[in-house]
Amino acid sequence: MKLAHDDDFDLNLLMVLDALLREQHLTRAASELGLSQSGMSHALARLREFYDDPLFIRSANGMQPTARALELAAPVASALGTIRHQVLSRAHFDPKTANRTFTLCLTDLGEIAFLPELMSYFQREAPNCTLRSIHVPSVELAQTLESGAADLAIGARSNVSDQLYQQLLFTQPFVTLASTRNTRIAGDTLTLDLFIHSQHIVVDLGDPLHEAFDQVIEAAGIERRIFLRTPHFLSVPLLLERNPCMLATVPRALGVLFSRYGNVKVFAPPVTLPEMALRQYWHVRYHRDAANLWLRSTVKELYGGSGQYVGELAG
């Protein structure tokens, strides 16, 4: 996408500033925009001259934004979101000819559960479009979706903004994982006594508005011996393999996937637990946006049943 410019400021520089604020890395931001590194450096120099501020300071961790750059982050993202989704959007979206990036808010669980099939679908049906996955805390979700910095969020979130629509995709039960070297489990049944007295690995995203994936266990009156809390699902199989006496409770789809690699086994939890609901979320601003409608219809077709969306303007 190219924007117009006036004598004082080339509006294409807003895209450069937005990419640098998100990536905080010159080379990655240049790659996202299809610019050379020298071209990106030149654009940054023009931004610094216009705002009379360094905007970004080089550090060991990349490009750290200055206070002035952070002040510009929200209005720049909002302006670009408005241009992309309201000024440049067309009433009809043709995935076969479209050339754009769709950004999804996902956890690592979401990436495992949704991205592989969605990537294959895009290669067939939207060959010139690309996908981007980002992790966004729930407190920033509404703003991220409103600004257009992301198109859709998928997950199990609670207490979301009333400015977001949400649509149920599916529910799934929990399973408990154990190492194949766990000698305490006899046969294919995990007893309640062993469950209670074993040490547990718990996935905790550290997000107060994101449903704890296995808090339903404590809600059922079971007190576990939690040894480790981690924000990453992907580390669970390795941790269980190296600590074979421990257990972990995860959504079934993830447990089945991990079990295919042969180092963990799947067991039914020895207590009745409610199922976890996975939903997709989008902002009311883009409810009728053709590209957004195509994206969420695609996600629903690939993963959903007959769930209805709910939101401020639903119905």
TADA-V260095 format. One record per residue. N is the residue number from 1. PSI is psi in degrees with one decimal (NA if undefined). OMEGA is omega in whole degrees, 0 to 359 (999 if undefined). NEAR is the number of other C-alpha atoms within 10 Angstrom. Layout:
# TADA-V260095
N&PSI&OMEGA&NEAR / N&PSI&OMEGA&NEAR
This chain:
# TADA-V260095
1&133.1&175&10 / 2&142.6&180&8 / 3&160.0&179&12 / 4&173.7&176&8 / 5&159.3&173&11 / 6&-170.9&186&7 / 7&-24.0&185&5 / 8&-27.3&187&7 / 9&127.1&175&13 / 10&116.9&185&14 / 11&-16.5&174&14 / 12&-22.4&179&14 / 13&-22.2&177&18 / 14&-35.4&178&20 / 15&-36.4&177&18 / 16&-46.4&180&21 / 17&-42.2&179&23 / 18&-45.1&180&21 / 19&-41.1&179&20 / 20&-36.6&178&26 / 21&-36.4&181&24 / 22&-43.6&185&14 / 23&-32.8&184&16 / 24&38.4&180&20 / 25&123.0&187&18 / 26&-45.9&184&22 / 27&-43.7&180&17 / 28&-40.2&179&16 / 29&-40.3&178&23 / 30&-42.8&179&20 / 31&-41.3&180&13 / 32&-37.2&183&13 / 33&-4.6&181&13 / 34&27.6&179&11 / 35&155.4&171&16 / 36&163.7&180&14 / 37&-35.8&179&15 / 38&-37.8&177&12 / 39&-37.4&178&12 / 40&-40.6&180&22 / 41&-39.8&178&16 / 42&-41.7&179&12 / 43&-40.1&179&19 / 44&-38.3&178&20 / 45&-39.6&179&14 / 46&-38.5&177&15 / 47&-43.7&180&20 / 48&-38.5&179&15 / 49&-42.9&183&12 / 50&-45.3&184&11 / 51&-5.1&182&11 / 52&48.6&182&10 / 53&143.8&179&14 / 54&-29.3&179&16 / 55&-46.6&179&23 / 56&136.7&180&23 / 57&129.2&179&11 / 58&137.8&177&12 / 59&178.7&179&9 / 60&-22.7&182&6 / 61&12.5&179&8 / 62&-142.2&182&14 / 63&111.3&182&17 / 64&126.0&182&19 / 65&144.9&174&19 / 66&174.9&179&13 / 67&-38.2&179&12 / 68&-41.1&178&14 / 69&-41.1&179&21 / 70&-33.5&176&14 / 71&-32.6&183&11 / 72&-16.5&189&15 / 73&-54.5&185&17 / 74&-48.6&180&16 / 75&-34.9&178&13 / 76&-46.3&179&18 / 77&-40.2&180&24 / 78&-43.2&180&18 / 79&-45.6&179&13 / 80&-37.5&177&20 / 81&-42.1&178&21 / 82&-43.0&180&18 / 83&-45.4&183&15 / 84&-45.9&192&14 / 85&-15.2&181&19 / 86&-39.7&181&13 / 87&-44.5&186&10 / 88&-11.0&181&11 / 89&147.4&179&15 / 90&156.0&181&13 / 91&-29.9&180&10 / 92&134.8&178&10 / 93&121.8&179&15 / 94&103.2&183&14 / 95&-24.6&182&18 / 96&-30.0&183&14 / 97&-11.5&183&12 / 98&149.9&178&13 / 99&92.9&182&14 / 100&168.2&177&14 / 101&132.0&173&14 / 102&129.7&182&18 / 103&128.6&182&18 / 104&138.7&173&24 / 105&112.8&185&25 / 106&151.5&166&22 / 107&178.2&177&22 / 108&-30.6&174&15 / 109&-44.2&179&17 / 110&-38.4&178&19 / 111&-41.2&179&16 / 112&-42.9&187&16 / 113&-34.0&191&16 / 114&-36.7&190&16 / 115&-42.5&185&17 / 116&-49.8&181&10 / 117&-37.0&180&13 / 118&-38.3&177&17 / 119&-43.5&178&15 / 120&-40.3&180&12 / 121&-43.8&180&15 / 122&-40.9&180&17 / 123&-33.7&179&13 / 124&-46.6&192&12 / 125&-22.2&180&14 / 126&65.6&192&18 / 127&-20.6&181&16 / 128&1.3&178&15 / 129&154.9&179&16 / 130&164.0&181&14 / 131&148.0&176&13 / 132&133.5&180&13 / 133&131.9&178&18 / 134&154.1&174&14 / 135&125.7&183&13 / 136&124.4&175&17 / 137&149.4&184&17 / 138&-33.8&182&19 / 139&-18.4&179&15 / 140&0.7&188&9 / 141&-49.5&183&21 / 142&-43.7&180&22 / 143&-40.1&180&18 / 144&-42.6&180&24 / 145&-36.3&180&26 / 146&-39.3&183&21 / 147&-16.2&184&21 / 148&2.2&177&23 / 149&-22.9&173&21 / 150&150.7&182&24 / 151&-32.2&189&26 / 152&147.5&172&25 / 153&142.0&178&28 / 154&131.0&179&23 / 155&-161.7&180&20 / 156&80.9&183&20 / 157&150.4&180&20 / 158&158.5&177&12 / 159&44.9&180&11 / 160&161.6&181&16 / 161&146.8&177&15 / 162&0.1&174&14 / 163&-0.3&180&18 / 164&134.1&166&22 / 165&154.8&173&21 / 166&146.4&182&25 / 167&127.6&178&20 / 168&129.9&175&22 / 169&-55.1&178&22 / 170&166.0&172&16 / 171&155.4&177&15 / 172&149.1&180&13 / 173&171.1&175&16 / 174&152.8&172&24 / 175&160.8&177&22 / 176&133.5&180&20 / 177&142.4&174&30 / 178&151.2&177&29 / 179&146.9&175&25 / 180&-13.4&178&17 / 181&9.2&178&16 / 182&106.5&185&17 / 183&-3.3&181&11 / 184&-17.7&182&12 / 185&121.7&179&16 / 186&120.1&178&9 / 187&-145.9&185&7 / 188&15.0&183&10 / 189&130.1&176&12 / 190&118.3&184&19 / 191&155.4&179&15 / 192&-38.0&181&13 / 193&-45.1&179&9 / 194&-38.0&180&13 / 195&-45.1&183&22 / 196&-38.5&187&15 / 197&-5.6&176&12 / 198&157.2&173&18 / 199&145.8&187&18 / 200&146.8&170&22 / 201&127.3&184&23 / 202&132.6&174&23 / 203&118.5&182&22 / 204&111.2&185&19 / 205&-6.5&180&18 / 206&27.4&183&12 / 207&110.6&186&14 / 208&-21.0&181&14 / 209&2.7&179&15 / 210&125.7&183&18 / 211&126.5&174&18 / 212&128.0&191&18 / 213&-27.6&181&17 / 214&22.5&176&20 / 215&-14.9&178&15 / 216&-21.8&179&17 / 217&-50.2&177&18 / 218&-35.7&178&10 / 219&-25.6&179&11 / 220&2.5&177&12 / 221&13.7&181&9 / 222&125.7&176&14 / 223&119.3&181&12 / 224&162.6&173&15 / 225&90.0&183&15 / 226&117.5&181&15 / 227&-37.2&184&12 / 228&136.6&169&14 / 229&130.0&180&13 / 230&146.6&177&14 / 231&3.2&188&14 / 232&124.4&174&14 / 233&-35.6&189&18 / 234&-21.5&180&15 / 235&-11.5&187&11 / 236&-48.9&181&22 / 237&-42.3&180&23 / 238&-40.9&180&14 / 239&-39.5&178&16 / 240&-37.5&180&23 / 241&-38.4&181&17 / 242&-16.2&179&12 / 243&73.5&193&16 / 244&-10.8&179&18 / 245&-2.9&182&18 / 246&164.4&179&23 / 247&160.7&175&26 / 248&139.3&179&26 / 249&125.2&187&24 / 250&165.9&173&23 / 251&146.5&188&18 / 252&-43.0&182&20 / 253&-39.5&179&15 / 254&-42.0&178&18 / 255&-43.2&179&23 / 256&-41.5&179&16 / 257&-46.7&181&13 / 258&-36.5&184&19 / 259&-21.6&180&17 / 260&-20.1&182&10 / 261&-2.1&168&10 / 262&2.2&181&10 / 263&-6.7&175&18 / 264&154.8&176&26 / 265&152.8&181&21 / 266&132.8&178&23 / 267&149.8&172&18 / 268&132.8&178&17 / 269&144.6&183&19 / 270&20.7&178&16 / 271&144.7&180&13 / 272&124.8&182&12 / 273&145.3&175&16 / 274&157.3&180&15 / 275&156.7&179&14 / 276&135.2&181&21 / 277&127.0&176&15 / 278&130.5&183&19 / 279&160.8&169&21 / 280&147.1&186&23 / 281&140.5&175&28 / 282&159.7&185&26 / 283&148.8&182&27 / 284&-27.1&180&19 / 285&-29.8&186&16 / 286&19.3&183&21 / 287&-35.1&181&16 / 288&9.4&176&11 / 289&128.7&188&17 / 290&-42.5&181&16 / 291&-42.0&179&23 / 292&-40.2&178&20 / 293&-42.1&178&16 / 294&-43.4&182&16 / 295&-51.0&183&15 / 296&-28.2&174&20 / 297&-37.1&177&13 / 298&-46.3&179&15 / 299&-42.3&180&19 / 300&-41.5&180&19 / 301&-39.6&183&12 / 302&-35.3&191&14 / 303&-12.5&190&16 / 304&168.6&174&18 / 305&-112.4&183&12 / 306&25.4&183&11 / 307&142.9&178&13 / 308&146.8&178&11 / 309&152.7&176&16 / 310&150.3&181&15 / 311&-177.1&185&17 / 312&-38.7&183&13 / 313&10.4&183&12 / 314&144.3&178&11 / 315&NA&999&7
